C-alpha cells in the first residue's frame, strides 16, 4: 500500500506578510522536491478536508475555537501575537491543516494506507488548548491524536516532536492525558522557552545545547526516547515533523542533516512496526530554508514509504 500525502491548495493562501519565514513557498518546495525525486510515485495524494468544530474541540476549548472563527479578518491582517497573524484565508488553511490530521488518522486506522504525511500549514505544535502562538492556530497533531483516542478507541498513542522549538502547545494539551506519551527534542533557551520542567510522567522532553549536532540528537533519542516508547507500547504514532533543527536553518542553532532525519524516522518506524501495526501519521511543523526543508522532508518520507 502507498503512503498518503495529504495537502490542499488552501494551505498556500495563508500568509503573514512579506518576508515572514512561515511562507506559502514552503509547501511548493516540498512538493517540487518529492516530484523531482520520484517519491510522489510511491504516495497516494489526498485533499485535506476542513476540520469540524467537534473535531477541534477534542484538543481546544470551544470558546477559543469560536474566538478564532470570529477573528478571521475580511481583509488585511489580524495579529494574534507579535509573530502570528491571520489574513482572510488563514482560518480556512488552519481548518484544512487540522482536517488533514483527522483524515490521515482515519485512513491509517481503516488500513487504507500504512502511513501518512500531512504537508500542510499553518503548523500546529505551539497552539495550546486555548491560545494561538508561534505561527500556530490549531494543534494539528493533537486534533489527530484525540481523534484516534476518542473516535477510534485507541488506548495509547505516542507523539514524537523533533522540531527545533519545544512543542509547548502539545504539552499543554496532553499534560494530564495518560493515554499520550510525548517525546520531544528541542534547542535549549529558544522560543517558547519551555520544556525544561517535566509536567508529567508521560513527557520525555530533551533540551539540547546550542550547536549540538546529530551525535547528541541520536544519543538523546537512543537513551531517553526509546526506553520510554518501548515501555509505553504505543498503538499509533504521530510525528510533529519540524525540520528547522537542520544546520542550514537559521531559525535555530542545531546541526542536524538529512541523514539524522532519516535515522530518527527509522527508529520511529521500528517502534510502530513492533507495537502499532506500522501506523504513523506525520504532520509538518517548522523548517524555513526551502532547500534544506525539501531535502529533509524527502529523507523523512523515503523512510516512511520504505524506500530507504
C-alpha positions in Angstrom: 0.0 0.0 0.0 1.1 3.6 -0.7 1.8 6.2 1.9 -0.8 9.0 2.0 0.3 12.5 1.0 -2.3 15.0 2.3 -2.3 18.6 1.4 -4.6 21.3 -0.1 -4.2 24.5 -2.2 -5.9 26.5 0.5 -2.9 26.0 2.8 -0.8 28.2 0.5 -3.3 31.1 0.7 -2.5 31.8 4.3 0.4 34.3 4.6 1.5 36.7 7.3 3.2 39.4 5.3 6.3 39.9 3.1 9.4 38.3 4.5 7.7 36.2 7.1 9.6 32.8 7.4 6.4 30.7 7.6 5.5 31.3 4.0 3.5 29.6 1.3 6.6 28.7 -0.7 7.4 26.0 1.9 4.8 23.6 0.6 5.7 24.2 -3.0 9.4 23.5 -2.2 8.4 20.2 -0.6 6.1 19.0 -3.4 8.6 20.0 -6.1 11.4 18.1 -4.5 9.3 15.0 -3.9 8.1 15.1 -7.5 11.7 15.6 -8.8 12.9 12.7 -6.8 10.1 10.4 -7.8 8.9 9.9 -4.3 5.3 11.0 -5.1 5.0 8.0 -7.3 5.0 5.9 -4.1 2.3 8.0 -2.4 -1.4 8.4 -2.7 -2.5 12.0 -2.9 -5.5 13.3 -0.9 -7.1 16.7 -0.4 -7.2 17.8 3.2 -10.8 18.3 4.4 -12.0 21.1 6.7 -11.8 20.1 10.3 -15.2 20.4 12.1 -15.7 22.3 15.3 -16.4 19.0 17.0 -13.1 17.6 15.9 -11.2 20.7 17.0 -13.0 20.7 20.4 -11.2 17.4 21.3 -8.0 19.4 21.7 -9.1 23.1 22.1 -11.7 24.9 24.2 -15.0 25.7 22.5 -14.6 29.4 23.4 -11.2 29.5 21.8 -12.4 27.9 18.6 -15.3 30.4 18.3 -12.9 33.3 19.0 -10.6 32.1 16.2 -13.6 31.9 13.8 -14.7 35.4 14.8 -11.2 36.8 14.5 -10.9 35.9 10.8 -10.4 39.3 9.0 -12.3 40.2 5.9 -9.2 42.0 4.6 -5.8 42.8 5.8 -4.3 41.1 8.9 -5.3 40.4 12.4 -2.4 39.8 14.8 -2.8 37.1 17.5 0.7 37.6 18.8 3.8 39.6 17.5 4.8 36.7 15.2 1.4 35.3 14.2 -1.2 36.9 12.0 -4.4 35.9 10.3 -5.2 37.0 6.8 -8.6 36.4 5.1 -7.6 32.9 4.2 -5.9 31.8 7.4 -8.9 30.3 9.0 -9.7 28.0 6.1 -6.0 27.0 5.8 -5.9 26.2 9.6 -9.1 24.1 9.3 -7.5 22.2 6.3 -4.3 21.6 8.3 -6.2 20.2 11.3 -8.5 18.3 9.0 -5.6 16.7 7.2 -4.5 15.1 10.6 -8.0 13.8 11.1 -8.3 12.4 7.6 -4.8 10.8 7.9 -5.9 9.2 11.1 -9.0 7.7 9.5 -7.0 6.4 6.5 -4.4 4.7 8.7 -6.9 3.3 11.2 -9.0 1.9 8.4 -6.0 0.2 6.9 -6.3 2.1 3.6 -2.7 3.3 4.0 0.0 2.3 6.5 1.5 5.8 7.0 0.6 9.4 6.1 2.4 12.7 5.7 0.4 15.9 6.1 2.1 18.6 4.0 0.1 21.5 5.5 0.4 24.9 7.0 -0.1 26.7 9.3 1.8 24.4 11.6 0.4 23.4 15.0 2.6 22.4 17.9 2.7 25.8 19.6 -1.1 26.1 19.7 -2.3 25.5 23.2 -5.7 24.4 24.4 -6.9 28.0 24.4 -4.2 30.0 22.7 -2.7 30.6 19.3 1.0 31.5 19.1 4.3 30.8 17.3 2.8 30.7 13.8 0.2 28.2 15.0 -3.6 28.4 15.3 -4.9 24.8 15.8 -2.7 22.0 17.1 -3.0 19.7 14.1 -1.2 16.6 15.6 -3.2 17.0 18.8 -6.5 17.1 16.9 -5.5 13.9 15.1 -4.4 12.2 18.3 -7.6 12.9 20.1 -9.5 11.6 17.1 -7.5 8.4 17.3 -8.2 8.1 21.0 -11.8 9.3 21.3 -13.3 8.2 18.0 -11.2 5.1 17.0 -10.9 3.9 20.6 -7.1 3.6 20.9 -5.7 3.5 24.4 -2.1 4.5 23.9 -0.7 7.0 21.3 2.8 8.4 21.1 3.7 11.9 19.9 7.2 12.4 18.5 8.4 16.0 18.1 11.8 16.8 16.6 11.2 20.5 15.8 14.0 22.8 17.0 11.4 24.6 19.2 9.7 22.9 22.1 6.1 21.9 21.4 4.6 23.8 24.3 1.1 23.6 22.8 1.1 19.8 22.6 2.5 19.6 26.1 -0.3 22.0 27.4 -3.0 19.8 25.7 -1.7 16.4 26.8 -0.1 17.1 30.2 -2.9 15.4 32.0 -3.7 12.7 29.5 -2.1 9.4 30.4 -3.1 7.9 27.1 -0.4 10.0 25.3 3.3 9.7 25.6 5.1 12.8 24.2 8.8 12.5 23.3 10.4 15.8 22.1 13.8 17.2 21.3 14.4 20.9 21.0 17.1 23.6 21.4 17.5 24.9 25.0 17.0 28.6 25.5 14.9 29.0 22.3 11.3 30.1 21.8 8.9 29.3 23.5 11.4 29.0 26.4 9.7 25.9 27.9 10.2 22.2 28.2 12.9 22.2 31.0 10.4 21.2 33.7 8.7 17.9 33.3 4.9 18.3 33.7 4.0 14.6 33.9 5.4 11.1 33.7 4.5 10.8 30.0 6.5 13.8 28.9 10.1 13.0 27.7 11.4 16.4 26.8 15.1 16.6 25.9 16.6 20.1 25.5 19.9 20.1 23.5 22.5 22.8 23.9 23.0 25.2 21.0 25.4 23.9 18.3 24.5 20.2 19.1 24.8 18.1 16.0 23.5 14.7 15.0 25.5 12.7 17.6 23.9 14.4 20.5 20.5 14.1 18.9 20.9 10.4 18.3 22.2 9.8 21.8 19.1 11.5 23.3 16.8 9.5 21.2 18.5 6.2 22.0 18.9 6.8 25.7 15.7 8.7 26.6 13.1 8.3 23.9 13.5 4.7 23.1 13.2 3.2 26.6 10.0 5.3 27.2 8.5 4.2 23.9 9.2 0.5 24.5 7.7 0.8 28.0 4.6 2.6 26.7 4.0 0.3 23.7 2.0 2.9 21.6 -0.8 1.6 19.4 -0.2 4.5 16.9 2.5 7.2 16.5 2.1 10.8 15.4 5.1 12.9 14.4 5.3 16.7 14.7 7.8 16.9 12.0 9.8 20.1 12.2 12.9 20.4 10.1 14.3 23.7 11.5 17.0 21.9 13.5 18.8 21.5 10.2 22.3 23.1 10.2 21.3 25.3 7.3 18.2 26.7 9.0 18.9 29.9 10.9 15.6 29.7 12.9 17.6 27.7 15.4 21.2 26.7 16.1 21.3 23.0 16.0 23.3 21.0 13.4 21.1 18.2 12.1 21.3 17.0 8.5 19.1 14.9 6.3 20.7 11.6 7.5 19.6 12.5 11.1 16.0 12.9 10.0 16.2 9.6 8.1 17.7 7.9 11.1 15.1 9.1 13.6 12.3 8.2 11.3 13.8 4.7 11.1 13.7 4.4 14.9 10.0 5.5 14.9 9.1 3.1 12.1 10.7 0.3 14.0 8.7 1.1 17.2 5.5 1.4 15.1 6.2 -2.0 13.5 6.6 -3.6 16.8 3.6 -2.2 18.7 1.4 -0.2 16.4 0.9 -2.3 13.3 3.1 0.3 11.5 0.6 3.1 11.9 2.2 6.5 11.7 0.8 10.0 10.9 3.4 12.7 10.3 2.4 16.4 10.3 4.7 19.2 9.0 5.8 21.7 11.6 8.8 24.0 11.1 11.6 24.3 8.5 12.2 27.7 6.9 15.1 27.4 4.4 13.5 26.0 1.3 16.3 23.7 0.1 17.1 22.1 3.5 13.4 21.8 4.3 12.7 20.0 1.0 15.7 17.7 1.3 14.9 16.8 4.9 11.2 16.1 4.2 12.4 13.9 1.3 14.7 11.9 3.6 11.8 11.5 6.1 9.4 10.3 3.5 11.8 7.9 1.9 11.8 6.0 5.2 8.0 6.3 5.6 7.4 4.7 2.2 10.1 2.0 2.8 12.4 3.3 0.1 15.4 3.8 2.4 
